Amino acid sequence: MARALRSPSFVLGGLITLFFVSIALISFVWTPHDALSVNIMERLKPISSVYWLGTDHFGHDLASMIMLGARNSIAVALVAVGIGMGLGVPIGTWAAAKGGWLDEALMRTGDFIFAFPAIISAIMITAIAGPGAINAIIAIGIFNIPVFARLSRGAALSLWARDYILAARLSGKGAARITIEHILPNITNLLIVQGTIQFSLGILAEAGLSYVGLGTQPPMPSWGQMLSDAQTWMIIAPQLAIIPGLAIIFTVLGLNLLGDGLRDMLDPKTRTSLDIGGSKPS
């Protein structure tokens, strides 16, 4: 904990991330107003003690919509990262363990998936199943699979030549058991850091998909959808675009700072320098 507090990136990123996660969780039980109710008489209200961030062109409370939007964005990104990690890590470690043509086939499949960004994948999925948050999750999750597969494969390959892995093989342990007992525990730090980074990219991707109408659908609010709706009202009520835009920026910034802080703490070389730099002279 002391080492974590000595990392400015970790502290700042953690505080920003905690704030947005907190408002997302609070939105399950409380919001300042009903974010889904239309009240034309209260449309385009400025920031006040009643409407903390004002209202939009339908009279929706902007603060309540930001809270629900945080919930949706975080949920979509979290599940998408879970899909990528849950499928990509087994594929990558399996490819590293087996090698040969199987390794080559899996990596070339990953290259093929990389050729279709999340937005293109979502368009193809939407053409078949229609727009929605579930399709956004699938599209972002598919794009995350080769990311974690490549990372886990590269990290696992560097470990398979280690002496303790050779000793485990000589003792009669199979590839699956070695992967579970020795490989995965030693690449967990890398996966955590990459997971944080992909989480921030997932939120950005979800906002982009919602902006073009392929993500979360009305009446459920989404930050990207709020940005899209605000285009018509930019001159009259610029806060309709500024507030969800800032929410996206700060959430992504917080997660990236948190990822940098985690990398600094979990990397042995950086961790040593932090310990030396933070120690008091005797």
C-alpha positions as CSV (number, residue, x, y, z in Angstrom):
1,M,0.0,0.0,0.0
2,A,2.8,2.4,0.8
3,R,4.4,1.7,-2.6
4,A,1.0,2.4,-4.3
5,L,0.7,5.8,-2.5
6,R,4.1,6.8,-3.8
7,S,2.9,6.4,-7.4
8,P,1.1,9.6,-8.5
9,S,-0.3,7.9,-11.6
10,F,-1.9,5.1,-9.4
11,V,-3.3,7.5,-6.9
12,L,-4.8,10.0,-9.4
13,G,-6.0,7.3,-11.7
14,G,-7.5,5.3,-8.8
15,L,-9.4,8.3,-7.5
16,I,-10.8,9.2,-10.9
17,T,-11.8,5.6,-11.6
18,L,-13.3,5.2,-8.1
19,F,-15.4,8.3,-8.7
20,F,-17.0,7.1,-11.9
21,V,-17.4,3.5,-10.6
22,S,-19.1,5.0,-7.5
23,I,-21.6,7.0,-9.5
24,A,-22.3,4.0,-11.7
25,L,-23.1,1.9,-8.6
26,I,-25.1,4.6,-6.9
27,S,-27.3,4.9,-10.0
28,F,-28.7,1.5,-9.2
29,V,-30.4,2.8,-6.1
30,W,-30.5,6.6,-6.5
31,T,-30.3,9.4,-9.1
32,P,-31.2,13.1,-8.6
33,H,-34.2,12.7,-10.9
34,D,-35.7,10.1,-13.1
35,A,-33.3,10.0,-16.0
36,L,-35.8,8.4,-18.3
37,S,-38.8,10.7,-17.8
38,V,-39.6,13.3,-20.4
39,N,-40.5,16.7,-19.1
40,I,-40.7,19.2,-22.0
41,M,-41.6,22.0,-19.6
42,E,-38.1,21.7,-18.1
43,R,-36.1,21.4,-21.3
44,L,-32.7,23.0,-21.7
45,K,-32.6,24.2,-18.2
46,P,-29.2,25.7,-17.1
47,I,-27.1,24.3,-14.2
48,S,-28.9,25.0,-10.9
49,S,-29.5,23.6,-7.4
50,V,-32.4,21.6,-8.8
51,Y,-30.7,20.3,-12.0
52,W,-27.0,20.0,-11.1
53,L,-25.9,19.8,-14.7
54,G,-29.0,21.2,-16.4
55,T,-31.4,19.3,-18.6
56,D,-31.4,18.3,-22.3
57,H,-33.9,19.1,-25.1
58,F,-36.3,16.5,-23.8
59,G,-36.1,17.7,-20.2
60,H,-34.0,14.8,-19.0
61,D,-31.8,15.6,-16.0
62,L,-28.3,15.6,-17.3
63,A,-26.7,14.5,-14.0
64,S,-29.0,11.5,-13.8
65,M,-28.2,10.6,-17.4
66,I,-24.5,10.8,-16.8
67,M,-24.8,8.4,-13.9
68,L,-26.8,5.9,-15.9
69,G,-24.4,6.4,-18.8
70,A,-21.5,5.6,-16.5
71,R,-23.2,2.3,-15.5
72,N,-23.8,1.3,-19.1
73,S,-20.4,2.2,-20.4
74,I,-18.6,0.5,-17.5
75,A,-20.8,-2.6,-17.8
76,V,-20.2,-2.9,-21.6
77,A,-16.5,-2.4,-21.3
78,L,-16.1,-4.8,-18.3
79,V,-18.0,-7.6,-20.0
80,A,-16.1,-7.1,-23.3
81,V,-12.8,-7.2,-21.5
82,G,-13.9,-10.3,-19.6
83,I,-14.7,-12.0,-23.0
84,G,-11.4,-11.0,-24.4
85,M,-9.4,-12.2,-21.4
86,G,-11.5,-15.3,-20.8
87,L,-10.9,-16.5,-24.4
88,G,-7.7,-14.8,-25.4
89,V,-5.5,-16.0,-22.4
90,P,-6.3,-19.7,-22.9
91,I,-5.7,-19.4,-26.6
92,G,-2.4,-17.6,-26.2
93,T,-1.0,-19.9,-23.5
94,W,-2.2,-23.0,-25.4
95,A,-0.4,-21.7,-28.5
96,A,2.8,-21.1,-26.5
97,A,2.6,-24.6,-25.0
98,K,1.9,-26.4,-28.3
99,G,3.9,-24.3,-30.8
100,G,4.3,-25.5,-34.4
101,W,1.5,-25.1,-36.9
102,L,-1.1,-24.6,-34.2
103,D,0.7,-21.6,-32.8
104,E,1.0,-20.2,-36.3
105,A,-2.6,-20.8,-37.2
106,L,-3.9,-19.1,-34.0
107,M,-1.7,-16.1,-34.5
108,R,-2.7,-15.6,-38.1
109,T,-6.4,-15.9,-37.1
110,G,-5.6,-13.1,-34.6
111,D,-4.2,-11.0,-37.4
112,F,-7.4,-11.5,-39.4
113,I,-9.5,-10.3,-36.5
114,F,-7.2,-7.3,-36.0
115,A,-8.1,-6.3,-39.6
116,F,-11.7,-5.6,-38.5
117,P,-11.8,-2.9,-35.8
118,A,-14.7,-3.0,-33.2
119,I,-16.7,-0.5,-35.2
120,I,-16.5,-2.6,-38.4
121,S,-17.3,-5.8,-36.4
122,A,-20.3,-4.0,-34.8
123,I,-21.6,-2.9,-38.2
124,M,-21.4,-6.5,-39.5
125,I,-23.1,-7.9,-36.3
126,T,-25.7,-5.2,-36.5
127,A,-26.6,-6.1,-40.1
128,I,-27.5,-9.5,-38.9
129,A,-28.9,-9.1,-35.3
130,G,-29.7,-5.3,-35.1
131,P,-28.1,-2.6,-32.9
132,G,-27.9,-2.8,-29.2
133,A,-25.6,-3.0,-26.1
134,I,-25.2,-6.8,-26.4
135,N,-23.9,-6.5,-30.0
136,A,-21.5,-3.8,-28.9
137,I,-20.2,-6.1,-26.1
138,I,-19.7,-8.9,-28.7
139,A,-17.9,-6.7,-31.1
140,I,-15.6,-5.2,-28.5
141,G,-15.0,-8.6,-26.9
142,I,-14.1,-10.2,-30.2
143,F,-11.6,-7.4,-30.9
144,N,-10.0,-8.0,-27.4
145,I,-9.5,-11.7,-27.9
146,P,-6.3,-11.4,-30.1
147,V,-5.0,-8.7,-27.8
148,F,-4.9,-10.9,-24.8
149,A,-3.9,-14.0,-26.9
150,R,-0.8,-12.2,-28.3
151,L,0.2,-10.8,-24.9
152,S,-0.2,-14.1,-23.0
153,R,1.5,-16.1,-25.8
154,G,4.5,-13.8,-25.9
155,A,4.8,-13.8,-22.1
156,A,4.4,-17.5,-21.9
157,L,7.0,-18.2,-24.6
158,S,9.6,-16.3,-22.5
159,L,8.8,-18.5,-19.5
160,W,8.9,-21.9,-21.2
161,A,12.7,-21.8,-21.5
162,R,13.2,-21.0,-17.8
163,D,15.0,-23.6,-15.6
164,Y,12.0,-24.1,-13.3
165,I,9.8,-24.9,-16.2
166,L,12.3,-27.4,-17.5
167,A,12.4,-29.0,-14.0
168,A,8.6,-29.2,-13.9
169,R,8.6,-31.0,-17.3
170,L,11.3,-33.4,-16.1
171,S,9.2,-34.2,-13.1
172,G,6.4,-35.4,-15.4
173,K,4.0,-32.5,-15.4
174,G,2.0,-32.0,-18.6
175,A,1.7,-28.8,-20.5
176,A,-1.7,-28.0,-19.1
177,R,-0.6,-28.4,-15.5
178,I,2.6,-26.4,-16.0
179,T,0.5,-23.6,-17.6
180,I,-1.9,-23.5,-14.7
181,E,0.7,-23.8,-11.9
182,H,3.7,-21.9,-13.3
183,I,2.9,-19.9,-16.4
184,L,-0.4,-18.1,-15.4
185,P,0.7,-17.0,-12.0
186,N,3.8,-15.4,-13.5
187,I,1.9,-13.5,-16.3
188,T,-1.0,-12.3,-14.1
189,N,0.6,-8.9,-13.5
190,L,0.9,-8.3,-17.3
191,L,-2.7,-9.4,-17.8
192,I,-4.0,-7.0,-15.0
193,V,-2.2,-4.0,-16.6
194,Q,-3.4,-4.9,-20.1
195,G,-6.9,-5.5,-18.8
196,T,-7.0,-2.0,-17.3
197,I,-5.8,-0.5,-20.6
198,Q,-8.4,-2.5,-22.6
199,F,-11.1,-1.4,-20.2
200,S,-10.4,2.2,-21.0
201,L,-10.4,1.4,-24.7
202,G,-13.6,-0.5,-24.3
203,I,-15.3,2.5,-22.8
204,L,-14.1,4.6,-25.7
205,A,-15.2,2.0,-28.2
206,E,-18.7,1.8,-26.6
207,A,-19.0,5.6,-26.7
208,G,-18.1,5.5,-30.4
209,L,-20.5,2.7,-31.2
210,S,-23.3,4.5,-29.4
211,Y,-22.5,7.7,-31.2
212,V,-23.2,6.1,-34.5
213,G,-26.3,4.3,-33.2
214,L,-24.8,0.8,-32.9
215,G,-24.4,0.7,-29.1
216,T,-26.9,1.3,-26.2
217,Q,-30.3,2.2,-27.6
218,P,-32.8,4.8,-26.3
219,P,-34.3,5.3,-23.9
220,M,-31.4,4.0,-21.9
221,P,-28.8,6.8,-21.9
222,S,-25.2,6.4,-23.1
223,W,-22.4,8.9,-23.2
224,G,-21.8,8.4,-26.9
225,Q,-25.5,8.7,-27.7
226,M,-25.7,11.9,-25.6
227,L,-22.9,13.4,-27.7
228,S,-24.7,12.5,-30.9
229,D,-28.0,14.0,-29.7
230,A,-26.2,17.2,-28.6
231,Q,-24.9,18.1,-32.1
232,T,-28.1,20.0,-32.9
233,W,-28.0,22.0,-29.7
234,M,-24.3,23.0,-29.6
235,I,-24.9,26.7,-29.9
236,I,-27.9,26.9,-27.6
237,A,-26.7,24.5,-24.9
238,P,-23.1,23.5,-25.4
239,Q,-23.1,21.8,-22.0
240,L,-25.1,18.9,-23.6
241,A,-21.9,17.9,-25.5
242,I,-19.3,19.2,-23.0
243,I,-20.4,17.2,-20.0
244,P,-20.6,13.7,-21.5
245,G,-17.4,14.5,-23.5
246,L,-15.6,15.3,-20.3
247,A,-17.0,12.2,-18.6
248,I,-15.5,10.0,-21.4
249,I,-12.2,11.9,-21.3
250,F,-11.8,11.7,-17.6
251,T,-12.9,8.1,-17.3
252,V,-10.4,7.0,-20.0
253,L,-7.7,9.2,-18.5
254,G,-8.3,7.8,-15.1
255,L,-8.1,4.2,-16.3
256,N,-4.9,4.9,-18.3
257,L,-3.2,6.5,-15.3
258,L,-4.3,3.6,-13.2
259,G,-2.8,1.2,-15.7
260,D,0.4,3.1,-15.7
261,G,0.6,3.1,-12.0
262,L,-0.1,-0.6,-11.8
263,R,2.7,-1.2,-14.4
264,D,5.1,0.9,-12.4
265,M,4.3,-1.1,-9.2
266,L,4.2,-4.6,-10.8
267,D,7.3,-4.2,-13.0
268,P,10.2,-5.5,-11.0
269,K,12.7,-2.9,-12.4
270,T,10.3,0.1,-11.9
271,R,9.3,-1.2,-8.5
272,T,12.9,-1.3,-7.4
273,S,13.4,2.3,-8.5
274,L,10.3,3.4,-6.7
275,D,11.5,1.7,-3.5
276,I,14.9,3.4,-3.7
277,G,13.4,6.8,-4.6
278,G,10.8,6.6,-1.9
279,S,13.1,5.4,0.9
280,K,14.3,7.8,3.5
281,P,18.1,8.4,4.0
282,S,19.5,6.8,7.1
